[in-house]
Amino acid sequence: MCPLPGGEADAPVLVVSNRGPISFSFGEDGGLVAKRGGGGLVSSLGPLVRDIGATWMAAALTDADVEAAKEGVIEAEGYRFRSLAIDPAKYQMAYDVVSNATLWFLHHGLFDLSRRPRLDRRWREAWDAYRDINHAFAQAIIDEAPEGAIVLVQDYHLALVGTWLAQKRRDLRAVHFSHIPFCEPGALRVLPSDVAEELLIGMGSHASCGFHSRRWAANYEACCDEVLGFTPATFVAPLSPHYDDIAARAAEDDCVREQGWVDGVKGDRQLIVRVDRIELSKNLLRGFWAYDDLLRTRTEWRGRVVFVALVYPSREGLPEYLAYRQEVESVAKVINERWATPGWTPIILDTSDNFPRSIAALTRYDVLLVNPVRDGLNLVAKEGPVLNTNNGVLALSRDAGAWDELGSVALEVNPFDVSGTADVLATALTMAPGERATHAAALAKLASARVPRHWLDDMLAVAGASHGLPDVNTVRATKGRAGS
């Protein structure tokens, strides 16, 4: 039971997501062994869920997870966890084809529209699988959630869950939260009309839909207005890192050792850092091209600055991502061959997913480059200013959700403007010490204004203030197929 913000009566809380806080394996004796799960959502939301005693429901992704699902709710690693057995073939189609290759690309503006998406009959089968997976989650919630429970549905993998909840369990106080951007109405037209309607109705069947940025909420509202003719309730609640946890992590021995590595690479030069996944939306290539432009047009920086890119592979099951990684590595190599001199390598590219090194680099940068094409939030942009001990400057894309909170101080980057990004890097590198100190202090204050519990409390408050789920049956009858 969770006490709601504002002193309201306690209510049972169920968190629902694609990936959970626990994964299982088989021990030597054949018994189940639980271990902490990975992923950004788990690391951000996990401690909060433990604190409020909520139950967390997620998909069973391994054979051991499926075995655990037979036991219902399991108490492990401080969590009350319900693993939900899902048909593996349907899950793969829903996850790879719809969630990763369609919805992610759509909302981040990544489609090469002359070639993708290819919405053929195979894709329709994948959309049917996506619907089935969402229905399986919804049915488990319908069957197991206590009367009047708060249900916090997380992210784009589960956009349709509310459709069935609104039909069968209108007593539930369910909200949906999107951790990625939401596209504009023009971009949504890529989807078949019935699919777009189904997607929007599924989200709108929750009591409210949350986003990290007002921009993404406004895009969703505009899409609903154009496609459905009504605007569901929305709210904005930006997430923040666990600052105490990452500060404590930065003081641990392995991070301290990696700070020595960073200091050795930096030497007496200035240090540009980026910490990212090798992900199309993160815009790594234009960041490197901007650095190349800086070295070409401002010759005084040759040998006096080093770019440390700590980036790790992502979604390598998709051919676009394999090709992107190869291009990232190739561009870095070309720039190094063009400008390197004895004792100076312009770009240090590390794809090893070295978390202690990433934390160490955030404490040491002179300039932190965060230039995504589009991002739901971007926690690195908030972690860096709080961890940094060097009065570092933040160069931030105006299309990151974190811009809403940090844009009054951060240096603005147009993520598509390579020469403009080079100019921003030059401005950051030449900023006077006093101005840097003022900039860094203001950024740290803005970045730490919220803590993760604020985000959770925002969701609980919105859910707690609702009186159950909206009646969207009339709209569904004419606009959607998911309820059929």
RACORJO-V82917 format. One record per pair of residues at least 6 apart in sequence whose C-alpha atoms are under 7 Angstrom apart, sorted by the first residue. I is the first residue (numbers start at 1). J is the second residue. D is the distance in Angstrom with one decimal. If there is no record, write none. Layout:
I J D
I J D
This chain:
1 10 5.6
1 11 5.1
1 12 4.4
1 13 6.7
1 53 6.4
2 10 5.0
2 11 5.3
2 12 6.0
2 13 6.7
2 52 5.4
2 53 6.8
3 9 6.2
3 10 4.3
3 11 6.6
4 10 6.1
4 460 6.3
4 461 6.6
4 464 6.9
5 457 6.2
5 460 7.0
5 461 5.8
11 149 6.1
11 150 6.8
12 54 6.9
12 149 5.1
12 150 6.2
13 54 4.9
13 55 6.5
13 149 5.9
13 150 4.8
13 151 5.9
14 54 5.7
14 55 4.9
14 56 5.8
14 150 6.2
14 151 4.8
14 152 6.2
15 54 6.9
15 55 6.2
15 56 4.6
15 57 6.1
15 151 5.9
15 152 4.8
15 153 6.1
16 56 5.9
16 57 4.8
16 58 5.9
16 152 6.0
16 153 4.8
16 154 6.0
17 57 6.5
17 58 5.1
17 153 6.2
17 154 5.0
18 58 5.2
18 59 5.6
18 157 6.4
19 58 5.4
19 59 6.1
20 37 6.5
20 42 6.7
20 57 6.8
20 58 4.9
21 36 5.8
21 37 4.6
21 38 7.0
21 42 5.4
21 46 6.3
22 34 6.4
22 35 5.6
22 36 4.7
22 37 4.5
23 34 5.9
23 35 5.6
23 36 6.3
23 37 5.5
23 65 6.4
24 32 6.3
24 33 5.4
24 34 4.6
24 35 6.3
24 64 5.3
24 65 5.3
25 32 5.8
25 33 5.2
25 34 6.6
25 64 5.1
26 32 4.8
26 33 5.8
26 64 6.2
27 33 5.9
32 64 6.8
34 76 6.7
44 241 6.6
48 453 6.7
50 78 6.2
50 79 5.8
54 80 6.8
55 80 4.8
55 81 5.7
56 80 6.3
56 81 4.9
56 82 6.0
57 81 6.0
57 82 4.6
57 83 5.9
57 84 6.9
58 82 6.6
58 83 5.4
58 84 5.9
59 83 5.7
59 84 4.8
59 85 6.3
59 86 6.6
60 66 5.3
60 83 5.3
60 84 5.3
60 85 5.1
60 86 6.5
65 83 6.5
66 85 5.3
68 83 6.5
69 82 6.6
69 83 4.6
69 84 5.5
69 85 5.9
72 82 5.8
73 80 6.3
73 81 5.3
73 82 4.5
74 80 5.7
74 81 5.2
74 82 6.3
75 81 6.3
90 129 5.0
91 133 6.7
93 126 5.0
93 129 6.5
94 126 5.5
94 127 6.6
94 129 5.4
94 130 4.3
97 126 6.3
98 126 6.4
98 127 6.4
98 130 6.9
99 156 6.9
99 157 5.7
105 111 5.8
106 183 6.7
107 181 5.6
107 182 5.0
107 183 4.6
108 181 6.5
108 281 6.4
108 374 5.5
110 281 7.0
111 117 6.7
131 160 6.9
134 158 5.7
134 160 5.8
134 161 5.2
135 161 6.3
137 161 6.8
138 161 5.1
138 164 6.2
138 165 6.3
142 165 6.6
142 168 6.9
142 169 6.2
147 171 6.6
147 172 6.8
148 171 5.2
148 172 4.8
148 173 6.4
149 172 5.3
149 173 6.1
150 172 6.2
150 173 4.7
150 174 5.7
150 463 6.3
151 173 6.1
151 174 4.4
151 175 6.4
152 174 5.9
152 175 5.3
152 176 6.1
153 175 6.1
153 176 4.7
153 177 6.3
154 176 5.9
154 177 5.1
154 178 6.4
155 177 5.6
155 178 4.4
155 179 5.6
156 178 6.1
159 199 6.5
159 202 5.8
159 203 5.4
160 199 6.2
160 202 4.0
160 203 6.0
161 202 6.3
162 202 5.3
162 203 6.2
162 205 4.9
162 206 5.1
163 201 7.0
163 202 4.7
163 205 5.5
163 482 6.9
163 483 6.4
164 483 6.6
166 205 5.9
166 469 5.5
166 470 6.6
166 471 6.8
170 468 5.2
170 469 4.7
171 468 4.7
171 469 6.7
172 468 5.2
172 469 6.5
173 207 6.4
173 463 5.3
173 464 6.8
173 466 6.2
173 467 6.9
173 468 4.8
173 469 6.2
174 206 5.4
174 207 5.7
174 463 6.2
174 469 6.9
175 206 5.2
175 207 5.4
175 208 5.1
175 209 5.8
175 463 6.1
176 203 6.7
176 206 6.3
176 208 6.5
176 209 4.8
176 210 6.1
177 209 5.7
177 210 4.4
177 211 6.0
178 210 6.2
178 211 5.4
179 211 6.6
179 212 6.7
179 376 5.6
180 375 6.4
180 376 3.9
181 216 5.4
181 375 6.0
181 376 4.3
182 216 4.9
182 219 6.0
182 220 6.0
183 219 6.0
184 219 5.0
184 223 6.5
185 222 6.4
185 223 4.7
188 196 6.9
194 480 6.5
197 227 6.6
197 228 6.8
197 479 6.0
197 480 5.6
198 480 4.8
198 481 6.1
198 482 6.0
200 224 6.4
201 480 6.8
203 209 6.8
204 232 5.4
205 469 6.7
205 470 6.1
205 472 6.5
206 469 5.8
206 470 6.9
207 233 7.0
207 463 6.9
207 466 6.4
207 468 6.7
207 469 5.0
207 470 6.2
208 232 6.9
208 233 4.7
208 234 5.0
208 235 6.9
209 233 6.4
209 234 4.6
209 235 6.2
210 234 5.6
210 235 4.8
210 236 5.5
210 237 6.7
211 217 5.8
211 235 6.5
211 236 5.0
211 237 6.2
212 236 5.6
212 237 5.2
212 238 4.1
212 239 6.7
212 376 6.3
212 377 5.9
212 401 6.2
213 236 5.9
213 238 6.6
213 401 5.2
213 404 6.6
214 236 5.9
217 234 6.5
221 231 5.5
221 232 7.0
224 230 6.0
224 231 5.6
225 231 5.4
228 479 6.9
237 455 5.6
237 458 6.3
238 455 6.4
239 452 5.8
239 455 5.4
240 379 6.7
240 450 6.2
240 451 5.3
240 452 5.1
241 379 6.5
241 383 6.6
241 451 6.8
241 452 6.3
242 451 6.7
242 452 6.4
247 387 6.5
250 256 6.9
250 359 6.1
250 360 6.6
254 356 6.2
255 356 4.6
255 357 6.3
255 359 6.7
255 360 5.6
258 356 6.5
258 357 5.1
258 360 5.8
259 360 4.8
259 361 6.8
262 361 6.3
266 306 6.6
269 304 4.8
269 305 5.0
269 306 6.8
270 304 6.4
270 305 4.6
270 306 6.5
270 366 6.1
271 305 5.8
271 306 5.3
271 307 6.1
271 365 5.3
271 366 5.1
271 367 6.4
272 306 6.2
272 307 4.6
272 308 6.2
272 365 6.0
272 366 6.0
272 367 4.7
272 368 5.9
273 307 5.8
273 308 5.0
273 309 5.9
273 361 6.8
273 365 5.9
273 367 6.3
273 368 5.0
273 369 6.2
274 308 6.6
274 309 5.0
274 310 6.2
274 368 5.9
274 369 5.4
274 370 6.7
275 309 6.3
275 310 4.9
275 311 5.7
275 358 6.4
276 310 6.6
276 311 4.8
276 312 6.8
277 311 5.1
277 312 4.8
277 313 6.0
277 314 6.1
278 311 5.8
278 312 5.5
278 313 5.0
278 314 5.7
278 325 6.3
279 314 6.1
279 321 6.9
281 372 5.7
281 373 5.2
281 374 6.1
282 371 6.6
282 372 4.1
282 373 6.1
283 371 6.3
283 372 5.1
283 373 5.8
284 328 6.9
285 328 6.0
286 418 5.9
288 332 6.9
289 418 6.5
290 418 4.9
290 419 6.0
290 421 5.7
290 422 4.6
291 422 6.0
292 335 6.4
293 419 6.6
293 422 6.1
294 422 5.2
295 301 6.1
295 302 5.8
303 344 6.0
306 346 5.0
306 347 6.1
307 346 6.1
307 347 4.8
307 348 6.2
308 347 5.9
308 348 4.7
308 349 6.2
309 348 6.1
309 349 5.0
309 350 6.2
310 349 6.3
310 350 5.0
310 351 6.2
310 358 6.4
311 350 6.2
311 351 5.0
311 353 6.6
312 351 4.6
312 352 6.1
312 353 5.0
313 351 6.9
315 321 6.2
316 322 5.4
332 347 6.4
336 345 6.2
336 346 5.7
336 347 6.3
339 346 6.9
340 346 6.0
362 384 5.2
362 387 6.3
362 388 5.7
363 387 5.1
363 388 3.8
363 389 5.5
364 388 5.9
364 389 6.3
364 390 5.9
365 388 7.0
365 390 6.7
365 392 5.8
366 390 6.5
366 391 7.0
366 392 4.3
366 393 6.1
367 392 5.4
367 393 4.7
367 394 5.9
367 428 6.5
368 393 6.2
368 394 4.9
368 395 6.0
369 394 6.4
369 395 5.0
369 396 6.4
370 381 6.5
370 395 6.1
370 396 4.9
370 397 6.1
371 396 5.6
371 397 4.4
371 413 6.5
371 415 5.4
372 397 6.0
372 399 6.9
372 400 6.4
372 415 6.2
373 399 6.4
373 415 5.5
374 399 4.9
374 400 5.4
375 399 6.6
375 400 4.5
375 401 5.8
376 400 6.4
376 401 5.0
377 400 5.7
377 401 3.9
377 402 4.8
378 400 6.5
378 401 6.7
378 402 6.0
381 402 7.0
382 447 5.0
385 440 6.5
385 443 5.9
385 444 4.9
385 447 6.9
386 444 5.0
386 447 6.9
391 436 5.7
391 437 5.2
391 440 5.1
392 436 6.9
392 440 6.0
393 428 6.1
393 436 6.6
393 439 6.9
393 440 6.4
394 410 5.3
394 411 6.2
395 410 5.9
395 411 4.7
395 412 6.2
395 413 6.3
396 410 6.1
396 411 6.0
396 412 5.5
396 413 5.5
397 412 6.0
397 413 4.5
397 414 5.9
397 415 5.7
398 412 6.0
398 413 6.0
398 414 6.3
405 446 6.7
406 443 6.6
406 446 6.3
406 447 6.9
409 439 6.6
409 442 6.9
409 443 6.3
411 424 6.9
413 421 5.8
413 424 7.0
414 421 6.9
